[in-house]
Amino acid sequence: MICLLLVITVMVLKKIKCLVPENKRIMEKTIEFTPAFDKRNPDPKKNYGIHGCNMLMVLSGSLGAVHFILFTHWHLPSIEEESKTAPDSVTYKHHYPFTYVNAPLPAEIGYHSPVPMREGQKPVTNCKWIKGGNCYSDINSTMAKKVFNILREEGSDGVWKFLEKQYVSQFGELK
């Protein structure tokens, strides 16, 4: 069953959902693209910098949710033009062995749970992946590169399989 075909043509917010029945269990798959922004301001208290478009893949069920975030580094066209002439200290090209603008960066793997998963864990409010809005979450940045490699080698189907394994590892079963 082909659940999802995604063609990226514009850098605007896109949200695609697909309900997947599996042994009477419903898991929700969400792919969301958040837009790039330029929120620079001379006033340091109002300067939120620049950031490229992000891709978020979330597998959610009744026990919680797991996610993968990829920073696409697809910046606004004005930022791409500016980066062609900006010094390395401004564009951070010196930190990367590739061109900073447009080069994806695997950001994180994480989970969202309605209950604490470890002692002393503090709740996060307004979580859109947990009914009721409060969740206990954590992230792993080092594992994101592995998932990025899966994405490149197997596409979104491979990432969904990985997230299913993460969900079972975190919550015990797909439910």
C-alpha positions, 0 to 999 in steps of 0.5 A: 500500500502506497501511503504517501508520495511527497514532492517538495516544490515550495517552502511553505508549511505542508502537513500530510497525515495518513492513518495506517491500520495494523492489527486493529491499531491505528498509528498516525504518520505526519510529515510537516514542513515548517517555513524558513524565516529571517527574524533578524533585528538590530535590537538583541532582545528582538533578534531571532536570527535566521533558520531554514525550512525544517522537515518533521516526521512524527509517528503517533499512537495512543501511547505517545509519539516519536519524531525525526527532525531534519534541518533542510537548510533551505533558506529564504531566497534573500538569505541564499543571495546574501550568503554568496557574498557574506564572510564565513563568520556570518554564514558558518561555512567554516563549521561544515565541509560542505556549502552551509546554505542548502545542505541538510542537517539531521537534527534529532530523534525524540519522543513525546509521552503522556507520562514521565519516562524517567525519574524527575522528568519535567512536563512540557506544556502545549505539546500537539502530539499528546492529547491534553497538551502536556507531555514528557519528552526527550531527544537524541541528536546523535542518532539523527544521522543514522535516520538521515542515512536511512532516509537517503537509502530507503526513503520515507518508508525506511524512516517510518520503519525506524520510527515504528521500532523506536515507538515499540522501544519507547512504549512497548508496542504499536498502539 
